Amino acid sequence: MSEPLRPDDEFERALRTRRRLVPALDDDHAGEPSAELDRLVIERARQALREPQPQEVPKVFPLLNWGVPLALAATLVLSFTLVMQMDSQDAVAPAARPATATTAAPALQEAPAALADAAGPTAAAAAESAVPSRERRESNAARADLAVRAAAGAGAKSATEADSRRYEVRTPAPPAAAPTALPSSVARMARPLDTPNDPRRWLVAIEALRTAGKAAEADRELSALRARYPDFVVEAELERLRNPKR
Amino acid sequence: MDEAAQDDAQLMLAYAAGDLRAFERLYGRHKGALYRYLMRQTRDRALTDDLFQETWGKLVSARSSYAPRAKFQTYLFTLAYHCFIDHCRRTQARPDTTSQTSEGDALVDTLASPQRGPEQNASDAQLRAQLRTALDALPAEQRDAFLLYEHSGLSLEEIAAVTGVGAETAKSRLRYAVAKLRMTLSTLAPTERGTGDRT
């Protein structure tokens, strides 16, 4: 009781030595449970021993405690992944068309060989320069196909080669090589260089068709050309093609 | 765990296995400290009796799942602390410690030893009344930390475990509590000395 109060710097020492911090509370006789209370507590402990011990119910799903949060996290991750994949597919889908052009581009590069055999130097030159533009990529591919087929009509040997090349060209790319694996920016870089549309080259291809005896196809292509380029004077250009010396 | 704590754990395990004697020994060891702690918290003897019984009742009920992971005292006082907190929640607030109950006054009266002289008893009663007022004025968290330290014999880490806070937080609360109690008691010290001189 008369022990002087400890200053702050003795607080730590008192904690270490486990001394009472305030000796005035040294009241060991301050309070004790009554004998009746002791009896009640002991009696309860005795009764509890007589009762059958509560059996611990085995958990049906012992991992349920952390399984629920784990399932939630997995659902979130899966959903996020799916959304990201759908986004990336949307981004690659436009790039898939250039991929068609990419497969068509070799066709155009293959075409000159066939055309060289079938239609001579003019058609070969036209086929060599037949590189698809971005806007007319599909029609260019179709024209390349026409050129290949024209070459096929020109001779048996060249037809065999052209057919085999056409087969190569038309073989769809295997799924593993599909450009879905490529980001759209990479797919864009893989495209061939774009060239401006040129009705003269188209006309050269049409002439090649006509030379190969595909007059109906040539007329159809010519109509398409006229429809697309109404200001293009087809006759003058045809004349110039047929008589280059003039 | 030290030897006594290991012994406590062994007694508890023995009781769980069906040995009532072990429980009686365990009860005899810790009943006083636990009762004083609850009495200091509630300041109400009837409520203290209820919480005391409830605490031991929970211990008895949980005997089959008891595992000596910590000191038995920590386990026991954690049960008592939660019983008290649950009671406070049920009654929406901690007991109004500023209102002195007759039981609380009786507790202070019992602090005075009958072997001491009347003047000394009066001085002690005055000191304890001051101390009680100072304890009442403490924030609940600081009072918890202080009473657990003084009555349970738990270390700071164990007090932190009982109250569900970090050790540094428990230490800080204890430091503030002691500082405030000291300040209160220092005002009484000259009176106490004066009383001592007279006797």
HADDOCK unambig.tbl for C-alpha pairs under 7 A between the chains (distance, minus, plus):
assign (segid A and resid 5 and name CA) (segid B and resid 182 and name CA) 6.48 0.50 0.50
assign (segid A and resid 20 and name CA) (segid B and resid 150 and name CA) 6.31 0.50 0.50
assign (segid A and resid 21 and name CA) (segid B and resid 178 and name CA) 6.85 0.50 0.50
assign (segid A and resid 27 and name CA) (segid B and resid 111 and name CA) 6.38 0.50 0.50
assign (segid A and resid 29 and name CA) (segid B and resid 111 and name CA) 6.78 0.50 0.50
assign (segid A and resid 30 and name CA) (segid B and resid 107 and name CA) 6.38 0.50 0.50
assign (segid A and resid 30 and name CA) (segid B and resid 110 and name CA) 6.17 0.50 0.50
assign (segid A and resid 30 and name CA) (segid B and resid 111 and name CA) 5.34 0.50 0.50
assign (segid A and resid 31 and name CA) (segid B and resid 35 and name CA) 6.92 0.50 0.50
assign (segid A and resid 31 and name CA) (segid B and resid 36 and name CA) 5.60 0.50 0.50
assign (segid A and resid 32 and name CA) (segid B and resid 32 and name CA) 5.29 0.50 0.50
assign (segid A and resid 32 and name CA) (segid B and resid 35 and name CA) 6.19 0.50 0.50
assign (segid A and resid 32 and name CA) (segid B and resid 36 and name CA) 6.88 0.50 0.50
assign (segid A and resid 33 and name CA) (segid B and resid 32 and name CA) 6.92 0.50 0.50
assign (segid A and resid 33 and name CA) (segid B and resid 35 and name CA) 6.30 0.50 0.50
assign (segid A and resid 41 and name CA) (segid B and resid 53 and name CA) 6.25 0.50 0.50
assign (segid A and resid 41 and name CA) (segid B and resid 56 and name CA) 6.80 0.50 0.50
assign (segid A and resid 42 and name CA) (segid B and resid 24 and name CA) 6.91 0.50 0.50
assign (segid A and resid 45 and name CA) (segid B and resid 60 and name CA) 5.96 0.50 0.50
assign (segid A and resid 46 and name CA) (segid B and resid 20 and name CA) 6.45 0.50 0.50
assign (segid A and resid 48 and name CA) (segid B and resid 60 and name CA) 6.91 0.50 0.50
assign (segid A and resid 49 and name CA) (segid B and resid 18 and name CA) 6.00 0.50 0.50
